[in-house]
Amino acid sequence: EFQTARGALVTRFREPDRTLAEAFSRRWTAIEEETYDWARRAKLADALEAVTLEQAQALAARLTSAPRLAVHVFGNNHLAAFGENDGSGSVAIDSWEAWRAAQDVWGDVELQ
């Protein structure tokens, strides 16, 4: 089942554009995101072909236990009305960058 799903994704990434609109959209995205990576889909297909079932299962296990950040926007009087604990289990953080840096979600997973 894993090999079938992986093979389908690889095939999808290797499919040529069927219309001019698809070709334009894919290339425009690379320009808009300033990646200019015209071979991105081929690189993804190559990377997917190298992934084993064990690697996918290990990543899934890490992601299901990873900390999550949910952003809630409240008015200025929220903390004054509920105090530091509003009963939701939420914790106020001063810096999302500091929170993110403190999380060991990816560990030794190399993202390119």
Order of alpha helices (4+ residues) and beta strands (2+ residues): alpha-alpha-alpha-alpha-alpha-alpha
